[in-house]
């Protein structure tokens, strides 16, 4: 993946805003991290 032709998530974007998408990805990652932490 080259920096020059990296399109900012237009094909896989769920939300209209990239910032909202970044925060949702962060929140989901934290939820998964806590789930794994408490499960084991």
C-alpha positions, 0 to 999 in steps of 0.5 A, a space after each residue: 500500500 503506497 502513501 501516494 495512491 491511498 484513498 481514505 477509506 472511500 470503498 469501505 467507509 461506513 460513516 460519512 465522516 472519517 473522524 467519526 469512523 476513526 472514533 468508532 474504530 477506536 471504541 470497537 478496539 477498546 471493547 474487544 481489548 476489554 472483552 479479551 482481558 476479562 475473558 482470560 
